[in-house]
Amino acid sequence: MAVPWDFEVAKRTGVVVPQGGTVLITQSNLSVEVNGERHEMEIHYDITHPPQFGQIQHQGSNGEWKQVSTFSQHSIDHSQVRYQSTFKEVQQENATDHFKFIVNIEGKVNKELVFPVAIRWLKFILLKNVPLEIKNRNKQVLSSDHLQAATKGVEMAKRNLHFKLLTPPKKGKLLLGNKVLKENSIFSQKDITDAKISYEPQERPREDSQDTFRFLIIAKHIESKEYTFRINFKADKTRIILTNKQLLVKEGEGKLITKSELFVQTLDNQIFQYKVTKSPQHGKLKLISFSDSLQSNDSITTFMDQDIEGERLMYIHDDSETQWDEFFVVASAKGPSQDGVDLDSEPLFTEIKVTISVELKNDERPVRVVDKVFHVVRGGQRLLTLADLCYYDPDLDFDDGQLLYIRRGIPNGDLVQASDPTQKLYQFRQQDLQEGRVLFRHWGADSARFVLFVTDGVHYTPSLFEVSVSDPYVYIANNTGLLVQRGKDSYLTTANLSITTNQDVRTDFEVKFRVVKPPKHGRVLVNNSVSHAFSQHDLKQRHVTYRHDSIGNFDMFNLSVQVKDVSLEVEVYIRVSLEGHQHHPQVLHSKTFIVEEGKPVKLSRRKIQVGSEDSIPSEAVFIVRTPPMHGYLQKSTPEGSSVGANEKSPLSFMQQDVDEGNVLYVQTAPDQRQDRFFLDVTNGSQVVSGVEILLDIIPKWIPLEVQNFTVQEGGSRAILEDYLNIPSKYFEGLDCEFVLLEPPKHGYVESSNSPRIKLMKFTRKQVENELIFYVHDDSEELLDNFTIFANSSELGKQSVPQTLFVTIESVNDEAPVIKANKILQVWVNSITEITRGDLCAEDEDSFPQDLVYWVTPPSNGHLALKSAPDKRIQNFTQAQINEGQLVFVHSGAMSGGFSFQVTDGLNLAPRQIFSITARALIISLEMNRRLSVFPGSTKPLSSCDLKAVTNDDSTGNRTVTFTVVSSPRLGRLLRMNSDNSTEDVSIFTQYLVSEGLILYQHMDLENTGWTAEDSFTFTVSSPPAALSPEEFYITISYEIPEPGRQSYLLANTGVAVKEGDKVLIDQSKLDASNLLFQLPEPQRPSYEIWFQVTSLPHYGTLIIGEKNITKEKPHFSQYIINKFGIIYLHDDSESQADNFTFAVWPNQKSKSVTKPEADFLEEMFNITVTP
């Protein structure tokens, strides 16, 4: 007898898995036994309840593991089933997992069973979290002695145990090698063990403090709770903390040196003394005593901490044209107190370099450096260059090329653009002169002068420019000859030979030289080749040489100089010296010249003389390499004219010229004390460079320098010698008198010997003895001035008038006065600005920011600042009212106000009441008219369609705002911009509506039909008033006439055709498909649009395919137009226009095409004929 087969689960041991790991479910863990004969059965396990902390996964043929809900015994036997732990959080309790399943063998199932899973939960242990100690700014390693983590339950290698940085440290950087760790950065326990993690502080700790970073531990995607690591800073109390910032000072002014710019300190507060080891070069250090401001210590060499803290140390610039300065100090500690130095401790000091940046002022006037007559050919033209006119601006940071020349009328010519002589120039820059852009054109008289003003943008210098006219000429300006060693070469340059001309020479190539009589004992070479012609360019580039042939001690050759049509012959002499007998020229005399301001002085033999052993003095040649700054050199020529300094070809002269008194220095620049120029001295073969010639300038005017001062209101101040200084050494001891040209307006000048007697003049000795005082008249004016000049009857000289400004230190002795207190009218629940016209207090000796209002709380609202209208205030200043910051926020009663009193800090104004009345703002919708729109078009809204008004008739700029709360369905609202572009809009104003800038654009043609309705919902507001939502309606219909549109169809545009030609009429030109919208939507598919030509064209033919449209066959459909189009063929007649008339209607597809009696539309199609 056969036994029925059955089965039972033979093994169900369960598995053990580490958290985050996997374990195979094998035959030894789960298997089934089947009794009976049938052993080759498919055994399936169906999971009825999946595991809570993991997944049952099956490995496919591609090796990929995927979660499954069923698996087979066959898969278990082939190691293709596993449990994977997926729970990523720390489990505090030893929870177990399981899954429930049933066994299914060929449809036969057993009861539900449980497969247990034991999980070894991973737990984190922070073994060490020891703070890192930082004592300096050096990078310090964070080792495993400071931070060490481990796991329990699951063994983890150090490289797999990671730290995630949640919040980086704030006072330093956490580094992995040289990489800065930022938020969410990861590093491992192995990185810590390998000393790869370090902490680098941002700065050396100045006090004991702490830094932290927050982190958590990660292993197998499982994260721990958050931890905090601390870094402790331990400050070195004896370490020097240096503050040394660059000083910024204006040219000629002073700057207090404060703790924020220079200071040395330690954490134990030692006292430092500063010794100046190198003083500033362009200024001085000064200690100021505020107890007696007349006393100060100039050019100090030592100072203390207290001098810096008390703001007594000052750097004063010397007003030179320098952009920087510096000084060096050594700061040494005296100990924690002033009792002395601790002898047991090492000396504490530091060397400091203090730099000063000087902001230059534009305080110098342009100075003329080239001042000579401008020569031009009669009736001709000539470029005006720097060789003819040149100014120099002593301000170091000013570009001379930017000097602006402004000219007045020219009696005998014009200044024009060189590139376009038709354009007159009334102003130009010095750079234009340098680049050859200014051209002078002569007409009229042979000699004239005109005025030029030269400005650097601040100062204006007037000058005369003289023009002399003559026939074309060429003169020799310089011909020193050559000195050459026997058998050697010597360059011929413009230092030896140069010309001057009044012709319009644009380039050096236009000045041509030709050898008309060659030398007897040598050759003239150009670029090392024998040549009889060269140019001024060759001379300047040192291309021309004379080569001696070793015969004779003297030679000469003749040149012809050609400039345009004018020529001149010149002899060039060559003196030959024996080899080895060349000696450097020696400067025998070089003394300082004295010159009166604005006058010339001869360079005399007594003060400048050169000689050498083998040359007579007259052979020495002086070449000006650096011209004087405040004047110019002038050399007389045989023709009686003079040659001035030329920037491109330096002036040269010989010792003979000096001996004969032909060389002058002409002083031109006003208000200068000294000038200098540099010479190179040559005897033809040897040169002495950089001989300095000094010139002391005796001022034309007594050089009076004034200094402003300060006096207390109603007080007096001695007028000191520093206030009226005459610095020139030529006026030392001069007993002049000072004359008041304009006396003080708010005080007077008196002598202490005669009080209350107003003086109009006094002597220099009275000032030196401090007998002269300025007395203030006790008025509330904060500034006074008087104009004064120095006068010397002995010398017959005066100074330029100077103005002294007196700053008055105000004394608060006046009470505030209420100038405005008007009733404020506001709208109910509004925020209203209180202006100076509503409420204003003034005080003659106090500023608006010092006038404070004390107020009681308003009875119908509150006061606030515009920046915080909800925050109530009970005091404010007049400055806040003036700046528009004070507002009143209304609430409650219609009338009310507040009482107030104004104080300047010492004095009080009488208490007053400020009244406020309110009225309600009413807004109403005056116009809301339906808008009619043709489908697919855009139409502007106007105030005739939509208009809202308020009862505020006091101002014309109240804004009424419309806010769209529900947009239109079939279109959109647009705003027209100033560039005719449009953009969607949901908020707009009444002004935009009235200006026609708000548009409705219909867009949804498909859902519109023949006629449709659209609308949008809006609210209207003008704070504090508002209206509840309103509806604006739009009618969209093909029956609505549109301006400029003659058709009810989607398209009836007409066409243009050339005479005798043909044109295609397609859907873009004729489209009546919108007529279907007249029908109910379900019926539209069974209709189509048909046309019948009721009046054929007069001068042409309509063609469909190859057939003409005739009266007998007048029909065509919209389908034909859309797919093929119809052709209009012109008959080549002299007609300018044509047309045809058609009827159009929807025709049922199942019926024949017949024009209905009534429901059709008739229109004309126009054709324009062009020749």
TAWO-V725471 format. One record per helix or strand. SS is the DSSP state (2 for helix, 1 for strand). FROM is the first residue (numbers start at 1). TO is the last residue. If there is no record, write none. Layout:
# TAWO-V725471
ss:SS from:FROM to:TO
ss:SS from:FROM to:TO
This chain:
# TAWO-V725471
ss:1 from:7 to:12
ss:1 from:15 to:18
ss:1 from:22 to:24
ss:1 from:30 to:34
ss:1 from:43 to:49
ss:1 from:54 to:59
ss:1 from:65 to:67
ss:1 from:70 to:72
ss:2 from:73 to:77
ss:1 from:81 to:85
ss:1 from:97 to:105
ss:1 from:108 to:109
ss:1 from:113 to:120
ss:1 from:123 to:129
ss:1 from:132 to:134
ss:1 from:140 to:141
ss:1 from:147 to:152
ss:2 from:158 to:160
ss:1 from:162 to:167
ss:1 from:172 to:176
ss:1 from:179 to:180
ss:1 from:186 to:188
ss:2 from:189 to:193
ss:1 from:197 to:201
ss:1 from:209 to:219
ss:1 from:222 to:223
ss:1 from:227 to:233
ss:1 from:241 to:244
ss:1 from:247 to:250
ss:1 from:254 to:256
ss:1 from:262 to:265
ss:1 from:271 to:278
ss:1 from:283 to:288
ss:1 from:296 to:298
ss:1 from:302 to:304
ss:2 from:305 to:309
ss:1 from:313 to:317
ss:1 from:324 to:335
ss:1 from:349 to:359
ss:1 from:366 to:371
ss:1 from:374 to:377
ss:1 from:381 to:383
ss:1 from:389 to:393
ss:2 from:400 to:402
ss:1 from:404 to:407
ss:1 from:413 to:417
ss:1 from:424 to:424
ss:1 from:427 to:429
ss:2 from:430 to:434
ss:1 from:438 to:442
ss:1 from:447 to:455
ss:1 from:460 to:470
ss:1 from:474 to:479
ss:1 from:482 to:485
ss:1 from:489 to:491
ss:1 from:497 to:501
ss:2 from:508 to:510
ss:1 from:511 to:517
ss:1 from:522 to:526
ss:1 from:529 to:530
ss:1 from:533 to:535
ss:2 from:536 to:540
ss:1 from:544 to:548
ss:1 from:554 to:563
ss:1 from:566 to:577
ss:1 from:586 to:590
ss:1 from:593 to:596
ss:1 from:600 to:602
ss:1 from:608 to:612
ss:1 from:615 to:615
ss:2 from:617 to:619
ss:1 from:621 to:626
ss:1 from:631 to:636
ss:1 from:642 to:644
ss:1 from:652 to:654
ss:2 from:655 to:659
ss:1 from:663 to:667
ss:1 from:674 to:682
ss:1 from:687 to:698
ss:1 from:702 to:702
ss:1 from:704 to:706
ss:1 from:709 to:712
ss:1 from:716 to:718
ss:1 from:724 to:726
ss:2 from:729 to:731
ss:1 from:737 to:742
ss:1 from:747 to:751
ss:1 from:754 to:754
ss:1 from:761 to:763
ss:2 from:764 to:768
ss:1 from:772 to:776
ss:1 from:783 to:792
ss:1 from:797 to:799
ss:1 from:802 to:809
ss:1 from:817 to:821
ss:1 from:824 to:827
ss:1 from:831 to:833
ss:1 from:839 to:842
ss:2 from:848 to:850
ss:1 from:852 to:855
ss:1 from:861 to:865
ss:1 from:868 to:868
ss:1 from:875 to:877
ss:2 from:878 to:882
ss:1 from:886 to:890
ss:1 from:895 to:903
ss:1 from:908 to:908
ss:1 from:912 to:919
ss:1 from:923 to:928
ss:1 from:931 to:933
ss:1 from:938 to:940
ss:1 from:946 to:950
ss:1 from:961 to:966
ss:1 from:971 to:976
ss:1 from:982 to:984
ss:1 from:987 to:989
ss:2 from:990 to:994
ss:1 from:998 to:1002
ss:1 from:1011 to:1022
ss:1 from:1025 to:1026
ss:1 from:1030 to:1037
ss:1 from:1051 to:1052
ss:1 from:1055 to:1058
ss:1 from:1062 to:1065
ss:1 from:1070 to:1071
ss:2 from:1073 to:1078
ss:2 from:1081 to:1086
ss:1 from:1087 to:1095
ss:1 from:1100 to:1104
ss:1 from:1107 to:1108
ss:1 from:1115 to:1117
ss:2 from:1118 to:1123
ss:1 from:1126 to:1130
ss:1 from:1137 to:1148
ss:1 from:1161 to:1170
